[in-house]
Amino acid sequence: MRWEKVQLNPIHGQGEAARGVVGEISGPGKRWGHTCNAIKGGRFLYLFGGYGKDNCQTNQVHVFDNVKQTWSQPVIKCTPPTPRESHSCTTVGDNLFVFGGTDGINPLKDLHILDTSSHTWISPSIRGEGPEAQEGHGAALLGKRLFMFGGTGKPLDTNNERNLNDLYILNTETYVWKCATTTGTPPSPRDSHTCSSWKNKFIVIAGEDKHDYYLTDVHILDTDTLIWRELNTLGQMLTPQAGHSTVSFGKNIFVFGGFTDIQNLYNDLYMLDVDSGLSTKVTTLGEGPSPRFAVTGDRLDPFKSCVLVFMGGCNKSLEALDDMYYLHTGLARESEKRL
């Protein structure tokens, strides 16, 4: 596997107003606690929110074109979410579902949808029993259902933060929330973990618990039966960590970065086979990203075949980063393996 630092193409002039673009820009700047989501099969990468170069939370949207290798800042219609970081952003078709996060003072519990085909923010009418205000949670899509787990919340009757291990499910067509009743042993309350999906599995990896203990466990929820189980991992074990990024590629989940404290940041790359439980520390070629946490990533396949992308994050000096890297995995898609 090979790292490649993304080089931006020179900017030639401004975008046209008719295209709904402010103009091509050098990039969104330094950012951590943001999200990036691949759209149109990996052609475009949408970056939203985070703690930015102006030392505050932002609600700006930036788009990276993987063909032109350029950034742009589209004009988004309607009312945007308030500035935030440590939120979740889940791709549902051409839409991005943004939930929660923090404005720097209080956790949030609002849901917003960005329609990337029309560049319009939507504030849907929500029904059901939804999550409390929270940040540092994780979410993943399985079919038409968005599963959300964990995070740090602040109950209305107290000003004290607490880690959560509630599981909520949003029907992305009807916008109805429900608090799921599960069996088995759920993951302990945590934040700064990651959530991924494969087939009917919802996967929770690592994070930080209420005692500031950094975790290395992997839990799987069968979304048909709503039964939790802990995955018995084999091979080269994950480092206890939080603030890492995970990107799914079929049955393999790539785990990058994270921290255990401010003196121990990582740029290790692991590959976890969800079916077998085999964890492998990946040896890569090329100069990869520096150690960091609060980094984000996604999969650009099939547009860029077998390629993942990671960008931004926070370094040991608590400085936000603005670099972006492709990871060429060399793995074939499951559909290709069956041919």
C-alpha positions in Angstrom: 0.0 0.0 0.0 1.2 3.5 -0.8 0.7 7.0 0.5 0.5 10.0 -1.9 0.3 13.6 -0.7 -2.3 15.4 -2.7 -0.9 18.3 -4.6 -3.4 21.1 -5.5 -3.4 22.4 -9.1 -2.7 26.1 -9.6 -5.8 28.3 -9.6 -6.7 30.0 -12.8 -9.3 32.7 -12.3 -12.6 32.5 -10.4 -15.6 30.3 -10.7 -18.7 31.5 -12.5 -21.6 32.7 -10.3 -24.0 30.7 -12.6 -22.3 27.5 -11.3 -23.2 28.5 -7.7 -19.5 28.7 -6.7 -17.8 31.4 -4.8 -14.6 30.6 -6.7 -11.8 28.2 -6.8 -9.7 28.6 -3.7 -6.4 27.2 -2.4 -8.3 25.0 0.2 -10.4 25.2 3.4 -7.3 25.9 5.5 -6.3 24.2 8.7 -9.0 22.1 10.3 -9.7 19.5 12.9 -12.9 18.0 14.3 -14.4 18.4 10.8 -16.0 15.8 8.5 -15.3 14.9 4.9 -17.6 12.8 2.8 -17.2 11.4 -0.7 -20.0 12.0 -3.2 -20.7 10.8 -6.7 -18.7 7.6 -6.3 -15.7 9.6 -5.0 -15.6 12.3 -7.7 -16.2 15.0 -5.1 -15.2 15.3 -1.4 -17.3 17.6 0.8 -15.7 19.0 3.9 -18.0 20.6 6.6 -17.4 22.3 9.9 -14.5 21.8 12.3 -12.3 24.0 14.3 -10.5 26.1 11.8 -7.7 28.4 10.9 -9.4 31.4 12.6 -9.3 29.5 16.0 -13.0 29.0 16.1 -15.7 26.6 14.9 -17.0 27.0 11.4 -20.0 26.0 9.3 -18.4 26.5 5.9 -18.7 23.9 3.2 -15.7 23.2 0.8 -15.7 20.8 -2.1 -12.6 19.0 -3.5 -12.7 17.9 -7.1 -10.6 14.7 -7.5 -10.3 15.3 -11.2 -9.2 18.9 -11.3 -7.4 18.6 -8.0 -8.9 21.9 -6.9 -11.0 23.2 -4.0 -14.1 25.4 -4.3 -16.5 26.9 -1.9 -20.1 26.6 -3.2 -22.9 28.9 -2.5 -25.3 27.0 -0.3 -29.0 28.0 -0.3 -31.2 28.2 2.9 -30.2 28.4 6.5 -27.0 26.5 7.4 -26.3 24.7 10.7 -24.5 26.8 13.3 -20.7 26.6 13.4 -19.6 23.3 15.0 -17.0 20.6 15.4 -17.0 17.0 16.6 -20.3 16.4 14.8 -21.2 13.4 12.6 -21.9 13.6 8.9 -23.3 10.6 7.1 -23.6 10.1 3.3 -27.1 9.1 2.3 -27.2 9.0 -1.5 -26.4 12.6 -2.6 -27.4 14.0 0.8 -25.2 14.6 3.9 -26.9 14.1 7.3 -25.2 16.4 9.9 -26.0 15.8 13.5 -24.9 17.3 16.8 -21.3 18.3 17.7 -20.3 21.3 19.8 -20.3 25.0 19.3 -17.3 25.3 21.6 -19.4 25.7 24.7 -22.4 23.4 24.5 -23.2 20.1 22.8 -25.8 20.2 20.0 -28.7 18.0 19.0 -30.0 19.4 15.7 -30.2 17.5 12.4 -29.4 19.2 9.1 -29.3 17.7 5.6 -27.1 19.1 2.8 -28.5 18.2 -0.6 -25.4 18.2 -2.7 -27.2 18.0 -6.0 -28.9 21.4 -5.4 -26.5 22.8 -2.8 -29.4 23.4 -0.4 -29.5 23.0 3.4 -32.7 21.3 4.7 -33.9 21.3 8.3 -36.3 18.3 8.4 -39.2 17.9 10.7 -38.1 15.3 13.2 -40.4 12.8 15.1 -39.7 10.2 17.7 -37.3 9.9 20.5 -34.0 11.4 19.4 -30.6 11.6 21.0 -29.7 14.2 23.6 -27.3 16.9 22.7 -23.9 15.3 22.1 -20.5 15.5 20.6 -17.8 13.0 19.8 -20.4 10.4 18.8 -20.3 8.1 15.8 -22.7 7.2 13.0 -23.0 4.9 10.0 -25.6 4.1 7.4 -27.1 0.6 6.9 -29.7 0.5 4.2 -32.2 3.3 4.9 -31.3 3.5 8.6 -28.7 5.7 10.2 -27.3 4.2 13.4 -25.7 6.5 16.0 -23.8 5.5 19.1 -22.0 7.0 22.1 -20.6 10.5 22.5 -20.4 13.0 25.3 -23.6 14.7 26.4 -24.8 17.2 29.0 -28.2 16.3 30.5 -30.7 19.2 31.0 -30.9 18.6 34.7 -27.1 19.0 35.3 -24.2 20.9 33.9 -21.9 17.8 34.2 -20.8 16.1 31.0 -21.2 12.3 30.8 -20.2 9.7 28.3 -23.0 7.8 26.5 -23.6 4.3 25.2 -27.1 4.8 23.9 -28.0 3.5 20.4 -30.3 5.6 18.3 -31.7 4.8 14.8 -33.0 7.3 12.3 -35.2 6.4 9.4 -33.7 8.5 6.7 -36.9 8.6 4.7 -39.5 9.4 7.4 -37.1 11.3 9.8 -38.3 9.3 12.7 -35.8 8.6 15.6 -36.1 5.7 18.0 -33.9 4.7 20.9 -33.0 1.1 20.2 -33.5 -1.7 22.7 -30.6 -4.1 22.3 -29.5 -7.4 23.8 -26.0 -8.7 24.4 -23.3 -6.7 26.1 -23.0 -3.2 24.5 -19.8 -1.2 24.3 -19.1 0.8 27.4 -19.9 4.6 27.4 -17.4 6.4 25.3 -16.6 9.3 23.0 -14.1 10.0 20.2 -14.6 6.4 18.9 -15.5 5.5 15.3 -18.5 3.7 13.8 -18.5 1.8 10.5 -20.7 -0.6 8.6 -20.3 -3.8 6.6 -23.3 -5.8 5.3 -25.7 -5.9 8.3 -23.0 -5.1 10.9 -22.6 -1.8 12.8 -19.0 -1.6 14.1 -17.7 0.5 17.0 -14.0 0.8 17.4 -12.0 2.1 20.4 -12.5 5.6 21.9 -12.1 7.2 25.4 -14.2 6.3 28.5 -15.4 8.4 31.4 -12.2 7.6 33.4 -10.0 9.0 30.5 -9.0 5.5 29.7 -8.2 4.8 26.1 -9.8 1.8 24.6 -8.9 -0.8 22.0 -12.0 -2.9 21.8 -14.2 -3.6 18.8 -17.9 -4.3 19.1 -20.3 -5.4 16.4 -24.1 -4.9 16.4 -26.2 -7.3 14.2 -28.6 -4.7 12.9 -31.2 -7.4 12.1 -31.4 -8.8 15.6 -30.0 -5.8 17.5 -27.6 -8.1 19.4 -24.2 -6.8 20.5 -21.1 -8.9 20.6 -17.4 -8.0 21.2 -15.1 -9.0 18.3 -12.2 -11.3 19.3 -9.4 -9.7 17.4 -6.3 -11.6 16.3 -2.9 -10.6 15.0 -1.4 -7.2 15.5 -3.7 -5.5 18.0 -4.8 -1.9 17.7 -3.2 0.6 20.0 -5.6 1.9 22.7 -6.7 5.2 21.2 -9.3 7.9 20.6 -9.6 10.6 17.9 -8.7 8.2 15.1 -10.3 7.8 11.7 -11.8 4.7 10.2 -12.7 4.1 6.6 -14.5 0.9 5.4 -13.5 -0.9 2.2 -15.7 -4.0 2.0 -15.0 -6.3 5.0 -11.8 -4.4 5.8 -11.8 -1.3 8.0 -8.7 0.9 7.9 -7.8 2.6 11.2 -5.5 5.7 11.0 -4.1 8.1 13.6 -5.4 8.9 17.1 -3.9 9.6 20.5 -3.7 8.3 24.0 -2.6 11.7 25.4 -1.1 14.8 24.0 2.4 13.3 24.2 1.4 10.1 22.3 -0.1 10.8 18.9 -0.1 8.1 16.1 0.2 7.8 12.4 0.0 4.1 12.4 -2.3 2.4 9.9 -4.1 -0.8 10.7 -6.4 -3.0 8.6 -9.1 -4.9 10.5 -11.0 -7.8 8.7 -14.4 -7.7 10.3 -15.3 -11.2 9.2 -12.2 -13.0 10.6 -11.2 -10.5 13.3 -7.7 -10.4 12.0 -5.9 -7.0 12.7 -2.8 -6.1 10.7 -0.5 -3.2 11.1 0.1 -2.1 7.5 3.5 -1.3 6.2 3.2 1.5 3.6 5.4 3.0 0.9 5.8 6.7 0.4 5.8 9.6 3.0 2.5 9.5 4.8 0.7 11.8 7.2 2.4 12.9 10.4 1.0 11.7 13.8 -2.4 13.4 14.5 -5.8 13.1 16.0 -9.3 14.5 15.1 -8.5 13.5 11.5 -11.1 12.5 9.0 -11.3 10.3 5.9 -13.4 8.5 3.4 -13.3 6.1 0.4 -13.0 7.5 -3.1 -13.6 4.1 -4.8 -14.9 3.5 -7.5 -14.1 6.9 -9.0 -10.5 6.5 -7.8 -10.2 2.7 -7.8 -9.2 1.3 -4.4 -8.2 4.7 -3.0 -8.9 6.2 0.4 -8.4 9.8 1.5 -7.4 11.3 4.9 -7.2 15.0 5.7 -6.5 17.5 8.4 -6.4 16.9 12.1 -4.5 18.2 15.1 -0.8 17.7 15.9 1.2 17.4 19.1 1.3 21.2 19.5 -2.5 21.4 19.3 -2.2 23.0 15.9 -4.7 22.3 13.2 -3.4 20.7 10.0 -4.4 21.3 6.3 -2.7 18.5 4.4 -4.5 15.7 2.5 -3.3 12.2 1.5 -4.4 9.5 -0.8 -3.9 5.9 0.4 -3.6 3.5 -2.6 -4.7 0.2 -1.1 -4.4 -2.1 -4.1 -7.4 -4.0 -2.9 -10.1 -5.2 -5.2 -13.8 -4.5 -4.6 -15.9 -7.4 -3.4 -17.9 -7.3 -6.7 -14.6 -7.6 -8.7 -13.5 -10.6 -6.6 -16.6 -12.5 -7.6 -16.1 -12.0 -11.4 
